[in-house]
């Protein structure tokens, strides 16, 4: 109603401002789309396709990248929010340019044959959920990933050439629910900083080269439901502090080189109990378990769960 009695000049000025803002918004949107197109084409160039049909639609002649295989966009602003190329027979490298897709929320490149390092540039994506397991990635886990404050799922397992320590910086991932690092070649002790993850439910560390004791700080992860660390070189006894984990439903220390197992924890409502195995009995038990339950890779561990 107020605009009906507004002077003509003032009304014209307001309309002009609105038009300028609309033009600016459209130009910014076009610039964002051009950048996203360039990034995705760079990512394609870093891949080697066993099946050329998988990324055949990723082409400059088809600039509507929101229709490309594996690409999902925000419907309002047409920005890339997810990239899912799981099990796409891809080789080659993960392009660091993906770290420039600032609205990317989900990155799933699992179950391919990608090689090379994990790009530290992925740490620029503050809300990223990442699944890179079951590849041939090599080198160390970038400590920069510890800055992904909104990260809930980080699965890097089943990359046998992934080496070095578990970065203590991952203890800063306050929103993390699942950390999957099984079947790699990670070394040195488990960092106690992983005990700072209050929402962590699944910690999968089996089949690495980890050494030293299980940090008692694991008992601070009150949401922990699954903790597997089999087939490592861990030593010492299982910390009594794990007895505080009332939600713990799976504790799998099989094949850890523990001289004595003292386990205190309530398991799914059962009363707390202490189990004590001598070294001789432990070896006998391990042989029995190995014959009944052969080691599994991380991809098999979460069989049936969404990728």
N, C-alpha and C positions, 0 to 999 in steps of 0.2 A: 504494500500500500504506500510505503514511504517513497518508492521509486516513481509513483505516478505524479507526485508533486515536486520531484527533483528538477532543478534547472537543466535545460537542454544540454548545455556545455558540460556540466558535471556528469550527466548520464552518458554522454558520448565518451568522456574520459574513462568512466568505469567499464564501459563496453570494450574500449580499446585495450585496457589492462587485461581483461579476461581473454581477449583474442591473443594477446602477446603470450600470456601464460599457456594457452592451449598450444600455440605454435612451439613454444619452448619445450613443453611436455612431449609433444610428438617428435621433435628433433632428438630429445634425449632418449626416448624409447627406440628411435631408429638407430641411434649410436650404440645403444646397449645390444640391440639385435645384431648389428654388424659385428660387434666384438664377440658375441656368443658364437656366431657363425664361424668366425676366424678361429676361435679356440677349438671348436669341435673338429674343424678340418685339420688343425694341427694335431689333435689327438688321433684322428684317423691315420695321418701320415706316420705316426709313431708305432701304429699297430701293423702287424703282418697277418694277413687273413689267409687261413687255410681254405676257407670257403668264401670266394669273392662275392657271393650273393648276400652275405650277412650285412655288409655295409655298403651295398651297391647304391642305396638311396642317399648316402651321405655325399652330396655333390653340390658344387657351386651352382649348377643348373637347376637345383631344387633348393632355393634359399629358405624355404619354410621348414627349418630344422625341427620344429615341434612335431612334425609328422615322420621324422626319421626313426628307424628301428632303435629301440632302447632309450629314446629321449622322451622325457615327460616335462611339460612346461606348466607354469602358472597360467591359468586361463585368462586372468585379467590383464597381466602385464607381459605375457608371452616370454617369461624368463625361464631358463633351464633350472629345474628343481630336482631332477632325478636322472641318473644315467645307469641303466641296468643292461650290461652286456655279459651277464653270467652265462657260462657254458656256450660261448660263441666261437670256439675254435680259434682264438686269437693268440698270436705270438707277438714278439716285439716288446716295446717298452711302454710304461705309463708316462704320459706326457706331463711335465710340470705345469703346462699351461692350464690344466684342469683346475689348478689352484686359483685361477682368475675368474672362475664361474662363481661369483660371490653369493649367489642365491642357491647354490647346490646343497641339497639336504641329504640325498642318498646317492652313494657311489658303490655299485656292485660290479666288480670285475672278476668275481670268483670263478673257479673251475675252468680256467684257461691255461695257457702255457706262457704267460708273460714273464719276462726276465728283467734283470737290472734292479736298481734300487727303488725303494719307496720314496717318491719325491717329497722333500720337506715342505714344499710349497702347498701341499694339501692342508697344512696347519693354518692357512689363511681362511679356510672355510669353517667359520666358528660353529655352525650348526650341523656339521657333516656327520652322517652315519656311514661307516665304511666297512665293506666286506671285500677283502682281497685274498682270501684263503684259497688253497689248492691251485697255486701257480708255481713258478720257478724263480720267484723274487730272491734277490741276494743283498748282501750288505747288512748294515745295522738298522734297527728300528729308529727312525728319526726322533730325537728327544723333543723336537718341536711339536709333536702330536699331543704332548701334555698340555698345550694351550687351548685345546678344543673343549671349552668348558661345558658345552651342551651335548657332547658326544655320549651316546647311550650304548652303542654297539661298535666294538672294534674287533674284527676277526681277521687275523693275519696267519693263522695256522696252516699247516701242510705246505710250507715253503721251506724245503730242506736246506736251502742255501742261505736262509736268513740267520745271521750270526750276531755275536756280541751280547751285551747284557740287556735285560729288560730295563728300559730307561726309568730311573726313579721319578722322573717328571710325570709319568703316568699316574702317580699318586695324586695329582691335581685334577683329575677328571672326575669332578664331584658328582656328575650325572650318570656315570658309567654303570651299566647293568650287566653287560657281558664282555669279558675279555678272553678271547680265544687265541692262544699262542702255541697250540699243540703241534707236534711233529715238525719242529724246526731244528736249528742247531744253536739255540740260545745257551749262554754260559754264565758263569759266576753265580753267587747266591741270589735268591729271590729278594728284591728290595723291600725293606720294611715299610716304605712309603705306600705300598699297595694296601696297607692296613688303614689308610685314610679314606677309603671309598665306602661311604655309608649305604649306598644303593646297590652295590655290587651283589649280584645273585649267582653268576656263573664265572668261575675262574678256572680255566682249562690250560694246564701247563705240561701235560704229559708228553713223554718222548722228546726230551731235549737233552742238554748236557749241563743242567743246573746242578750246583753243588751247595754245600753248607747246610745249615738247619732251616727248618720251616720257621719263619719269623713269628714270634708270639703275637705280633701286632695283627695277624690274621684274625685273631679273636675280636677285634674291633669292628669287623665287617658284619654288622648285626643282620643284614639282609641275605647273607651268603647261603645259598642252597646247594650248590655243587662246587666241589673243589677236587680236582684231579691233578696229580703230580707224579703219576707212575712213570717208570722207565727214565729215571734221572739218576744223578749221583748224590742225592741228598743224604745228609747224615744227622745224627743226633736222635732225639725222641720227639714224638708228636706233641706239640705244646699243650699244656693243660688248659691254656686260655681258650682253645677251641670249644671247650665245654660250655662257653657262654653262647654259642651259636645255636639257638633254639630252632632255627629254620633249616639247619643243615640236613639235607636228605641224602647226599652222596659224598662220602669222603673216600677217595681212592688213592692210597699211598703205595699201591702194589709196585714192587720192584725198586722201591727206594732203599738205599743201603743204610737202613736204620738198625743200630745195634739192639735197641729195645723199643717196642711199641707200647706206649701207655696212652690209651685213648679214653678221654673223659668227655662224653657229650650225649645229650638227649637226642634220640633219633626219631623224629616224627611221633612225638608223644610218648615214646618209651622211657622208662626210668633210666637215669644216668648209670653207666656201668663202666668198669675198668677191665680192659683186656690186656693181658700181659703175655707176650710171646718171647721165648728165649730165641737166641740166634738159630739154633738147630731147628726148632719148631717153625720159625719164620721161613727158613729155606724150604722146609717140607711144604708149608702152606703156599709159598710162591709157586713151587713146581706144580702143585695141584691147580692153582688158579690159572697158571699159564696154559695148562692143558685144557681147561674148561673155557677160558676167555682169552683168546689171542688178542694182541694189541690192535687197537683201531686208530685210524687217523681222525683228525678233527672233523672232516667233512662227514664221516660216518657217525661221529658222536652226536651231531645235531640232526640226524636223519629225521625227516618229518617236520622239522621246524622251518619257518620261512627264511629264505635267503635274503 
